[in-house]
Amino acid sequence: MHILSLPILFLFAVLGSSAGFLAGLLGIGGGVILVPLFLVIFGLAGFSPDIIVHAAFGTSLAIIIPTSVSSTLGHRKRGNVDWHQVGFLALGGIVGALIGAALAARLSGDWLKGLFGMMQILVGVKMFLFKPHLPPIRDERVSALPLLAVGLLGGAFSAFFGVGGGVVAVPLMVIALQLPIQLAVGNSSALIVISSLTGALSYIAHGWEIPDLPAFSLGYVNLLVAAIVAPFSILCARLGVRVASRTAHAKLVSIFSLLLVLIGLRMIYQGFF
């Protein structure tokens, strides 16, 4: 099927809605959901097997940009963003994203798929085992070097896997920097804006000279898919947040964490075996 066929366009709309809803419901980054589904739908849409994984990562990052902007604005209204800290986080994030995208561009799709599967399993285990016993909160003033380091790691993780990077940045800010969880999440949202933008631009650059890219592609970023998925993702994320307050959240997280582990195992098998 062609990317402009109605069934494919419908699948992208459903994907955006589902990813946004689950992200809002479970408090996770949409990229963890988007990438595995992109790998399936891009295949149905006729994308070359040689570029499917890189296109999934790059397009996921492009979608994360507006969703993280929306999230950052919400956290800013609540006073949960320290722009001085974000400046250093962003500097590290830019460098990290450039490194992460460059490394991903050099690896084959099978290797990336297998490594993404390993990451999915780690995220699933973390979601299942995590208990919110936070360390004592110290003075919120943090020196530049630790912030640069957190930004570097978060940006590299984000661009390498095509996800937001909050799964790395938030725990580091809470545990290593001992920031309040609300501030860590707000700062992470702002960091993700910068790292995902840098990562998406890097995927465009690394894929610029790839021949026979699908229609509406700039390098490894498909603009049509991003334009369809992003609005649905943003709108349904808000719905997910509302539903989360009325459901047995812990049970949902446990079920979804198991699903992530199963998806991760499947991707490891496809990538490495």
C-alpha positions as CSV (number, residue, x, y, z in Angstrom):
1,M,0.0,0.0,0.0
2,H,1.1,3.6,-0.7
3,I,1.6,6.0,2.2
4,L,-1.3,8.1,0.9
5,S,-3.8,5.2,0.8
6,L,-6.7,5.7,3.1
7,P,-6.1,2.6,5.2
8,I,-2.5,3.7,5.9
9,L,-3.6,7.3,6.8
10,F,-6.2,5.9,9.1
11,L,-3.6,3.7,10.8
12,F,-1.4,6.7,11.4
13,A,-4.3,8.6,12.9
14,V,-5.2,5.6,15.2
15,L,-1.5,5.3,16.1
16,G,-1.2,9.0,17.1
17,S,-4.4,8.7,19.2
18,S,-3.3,5.5,20.9
19,A,0.3,6.7,21.6
20,G,-0.9,10.0,23.0
21,F,-3.6,8.4,25.2
22,L,-1.2,5.8,26.6
23,A,1.5,8.5,27.2
24,G,-1.0,10.6,29.2
25,L,-2.5,7.6,31.0
26,L,0.7,6.0,32.1
27,G,3.0,9.0,32.2
28,I,5.5,7.6,29.7
29,G,7.1,9.1,26.6
30,G,5.2,8.5,23.3
31,G,8.3,7.4,21.5
32,V,8.3,4.1,23.4
33,I,4.9,3.4,21.8
34,L,5.4,5.1,18.4
35,V,8.6,3.4,17.3
36,P,7.5,-0.3,17.5
37,L,4.2,0.5,15.7
38,F,6.0,2.6,13.0
39,L,8.2,-0.4,12.3
40,V,5.0,-2.3,11.4
41,I,3.1,0.4,9.6
42,F,6.1,1.7,7.6
43,G,6.5,-1.8,6.3
44,L,2.8,-1.9,5.2
45,A,3.3,1.5,3.5
46,G,6.1,0.2,1.4
47,F,9.1,1.8,3.0
48,S,12.4,0.1,2.1
49,P,13.5,-2.4,4.8
50,D,16.9,-0.7,4.7
51,I,15.5,2.6,6.1
52,I,12.5,1.6,8.1
53,V,14.2,1.7,11.5
54,H,16.0,4.9,11.0
55,A,12.8,6.5,9.6
56,A,10.9,5.3,12.6
57,F,13.4,6.9,15.0
58,G,13.7,10.2,13.0
59,T,9.9,10.6,12.5
60,S,9.2,9.7,16.2
61,L,11.6,12.6,17.3
62,A,9.8,15.0,15.0
63,I,6.5,14.1,16.6
64,I,8.0,14.5,20.1
65,I,8.9,18.1,19.4
66,P,5.4,19.6,19.5
67,T,4.2,17.2,22.2
68,S,7.1,18.2,24.5
69,V,6.5,21.9,23.8
70,S,2.9,21.4,24.9
71,S,4.1,19.6,28.1
72,T,6.8,22.2,28.8
73,L,4.2,25.1,28.6
74,G,2.0,23.2,31.1
75,H,4.8,22.7,33.5
76,R,5.9,26.3,33.2
77,K,2.4,27.5,34.2
78,R,2.8,25.5,37.4
79,G,6.3,27.0,38.1
80,N,8.0,23.6,37.6
81,V,10.7,24.7,35.1
82,D,14.0,26.3,36.2
83,W,15.2,28.0,33.0
84,H,18.7,28.5,34.4
85,Q,19.1,24.8,34.9
86,V,17.4,24.1,31.5
87,G,20.1,26.2,29.8
88,F,22.8,23.9,30.9
89,L,20.7,20.8,30.3
90,A,20.0,22.0,26.8
91,L,23.7,22.5,26.0
92,G,24.5,19.0,27.1
93,G,21.3,17.7,25.3
94,I,22.4,19.2,21.9
95,V,25.8,17.6,22.1
96,G,24.3,14.3,23.3
97,A,21.7,14.3,20.5
98,L,24.3,14.9,17.8
99,I,26.3,12.0,19.2
100,G,23.3,9.7,19.5
101,A,22.0,10.3,16.0
102,A,25.4,9.9,14.5
103,L,25.9,6.6,16.2
104,A,22.4,5.4,15.2
105,A,23.1,6.4,11.5
106,R,26.1,4.1,11.4
107,L,24.3,1.0,12.7
108,S,22.2,-1.3,10.6
109,G,18.4,-1.5,11.1
110,D,18.7,-4.9,12.6
111,W,21.2,-3.8,15.3
112,L,19.0,-0.8,16.1
113,K,15.9,-2.9,16.4
114,G,17.7,-5.3,18.8
115,L,19.1,-2.5,20.9
116,F,15.7,-0.8,21.0
117,G,14.2,-4.1,22.2
118,M,16.7,-4.2,25.0
119,M,15.8,-0.6,26.0
120,Q,12.1,-1.5,25.9
121,I,12.7,-4.4,28.4
122,L,14.7,-2.1,30.7
123,V,11.9,0.5,30.6
124,G,9.3,-2.2,31.3
125,V,11.2,-3.6,34.2
126,K,11.7,-0.1,35.6
127,M,8.0,0.7,35.3
128,F,7.1,-2.6,37.1
129,L,9.6,-2.3,39.9
130,F,9.8,1.4,40.5
131,K,8.5,2.6,43.9
132,P,8.3,6.4,44.5
133,H,10.6,6.5,47.5
134,L,12.5,9.6,46.7
135,P,15.8,10.7,48.4
136,P,15.8,13.8,50.7
137,I,15.5,17.0,48.7
138,R,18.5,19.3,49.0
139,D,19.0,22.9,47.9
140,E,17.7,23.2,44.3
141,R,20.8,25.1,43.2
142,V,22.9,22.7,41.1
143,S,26.3,23.5,39.5
144,A,26.7,23.5,35.7
145,L,28.7,20.3,35.2
146,P,26.2,17.8,36.6
147,L,23.4,19.5,34.6
148,L,25.5,19.3,31.4
149,A,26.2,15.6,32.1
150,V,22.5,14.8,32.6
151,G,21.6,16.7,29.4
152,L,24.3,14.9,27.5
153,L,23.1,11.4,28.6
154,G,19.4,12.3,28.1
155,G,20.1,13.8,24.6
156,A,22.2,10.9,23.5
157,F,19.6,8.4,24.7
158,S,16.8,10.3,23.0
159,A,18.4,10.6,19.6
160,F,19.9,7.1,19.6
161,F,16.5,5.4,20.2
162,G,14.1,8.0,18.8
163,V,12.4,8.6,22.1
164,G,12.0,11.5,24.5
165,G,14.8,10.7,26.9
166,G,12.8,11.5,30.1
167,V,13.2,7.9,31.2
168,V,16.9,8.7,31.7
169,A,16.8,12.4,32.6
170,V,14.1,12.4,35.3
171,P,15.7,9.6,37.5
172,L,19.1,11.3,37.2
173,M,17.7,14.7,38.2
174,V,15.8,13.2,41.1
175,I,18.4,10.7,42.4
176,A,21.8,12.1,41.4
177,L,20.9,15.9,41.6
178,Q,18.2,15.4,44.3
179,L,15.8,17.8,42.6
180,P,12.1,17.7,43.5
181,I,10.2,15.3,41.2
182,Q,8.0,18.1,39.8
183,L,11.0,20.2,38.9
184,A,12.8,17.2,37.4
185,V,9.8,16.4,35.1
186,G,9.4,20.0,34.1
187,N,13.1,20.5,33.3
188,S,13.1,17.1,31.5
189,S,10.2,18.3,29.2
190,A,12.1,21.4,28.3
191,L,15.3,19.3,27.7
192,I,13.3,17.0,25.4
193,V,12.2,19.9,23.2
194,I,15.9,20.7,22.5
195,S,17.2,17.2,22.2
196,S,14.4,15.9,20.0
197,L,14.7,19.0,17.7
198,T,18.4,18.4,17.5
199,G,17.9,14.7,16.9
200,A,15.3,15.2,14.3
201,L,17.5,17.6,12.3
202,S,20.4,15.2,12.6
203,Y,18.3,12.4,11.2
204,I,17.3,14.6,8.3
205,A,21.0,15.4,7.7
206,H,22.1,11.8,7.9
207,G,19.4,10.6,5.6
208,W,19.6,13.5,3.1
209,E,21.4,11.6,0.4
210,I,19.7,8.3,0.8
211,P,18.2,7.3,-2.6
212,D,14.5,6.5,-3.2
213,L,13.1,7.8,0.1
214,P,9.4,7.5,0.6
215,A,7.2,10.5,-0.5
216,F,7.1,13.5,1.9
217,S,10.4,12.5,3.5
218,L,13.3,14.8,4.5
219,G,16.1,12.5,5.2
220,Y,14.9,10.0,7.7
221,V,12.0,12.1,8.8
222,N,8.6,11.7,7.1
223,L,6.8,15.0,7.3
224,L,3.4,13.7,6.3
225,V,3.4,11.1,9.1
226,A,4.6,13.6,11.7
227,A,1.9,16.0,10.6
228,I,-0.9,13.4,10.9
229,V,0.3,11.7,14.1
230,A,1.3,14.8,16.2
231,P,-2.1,16.5,16.6
232,F,-3.9,13.3,17.5
233,S,-1.1,12.5,20.0
234,I,-1.3,15.9,21.7
235,L,-5.1,15.8,22.0
236,C,-5.4,12.2,23.2
237,A,-2.6,12.7,25.8
238,R,-4.9,15.2,27.6
239,L,-7.7,12.6,27.6
240,G,-5.3,10.0,29.0
241,V,-4.3,12.3,31.8
242,R,-8.0,12.7,32.7
243,V,-8.7,9.0,32.6
244,A,-5.6,8.2,34.7
245,S,-7.2,9.9,37.7
246,R,-10.2,7.6,37.6
247,T,-8.6,4.2,37.0
248,A,-6.5,1.6,38.9
249,H,-3.3,3.2,37.8
250,A,-0.9,0.7,39.4
251,K,-2.6,-2.3,37.7
252,L,-2.5,-0.5,34.3
253,V,1.2,0.2,34.7
254,S,2.0,-3.4,35.6
255,I,0.1,-4.7,32.5
256,F,1.7,-2.2,30.2
257,S,5.2,-2.9,31.6
258,L,4.7,-6.6,30.8
259,L,3.6,-5.6,27.2
260,L,6.8,-3.5,26.8
261,V,8.9,-6.5,27.9
262,L,7.1,-8.8,25.4
263,I,7.6,-6.3,22.6
264,G,11.2,-5.8,23.5
265,L,11.8,-9.6,23.4
266,R,10.2,-9.8,20.0
267,M,12.4,-6.9,18.7
268,I,15.5,-8.5,20.1
269,Y,14.6,-11.7,18.3
270,Q,14.0,-9.9,15.0
271,G,17.1,-7.8,15.3
272,F,19.7,-10.3,16.5
273,F,18.4,-13.7,15.3
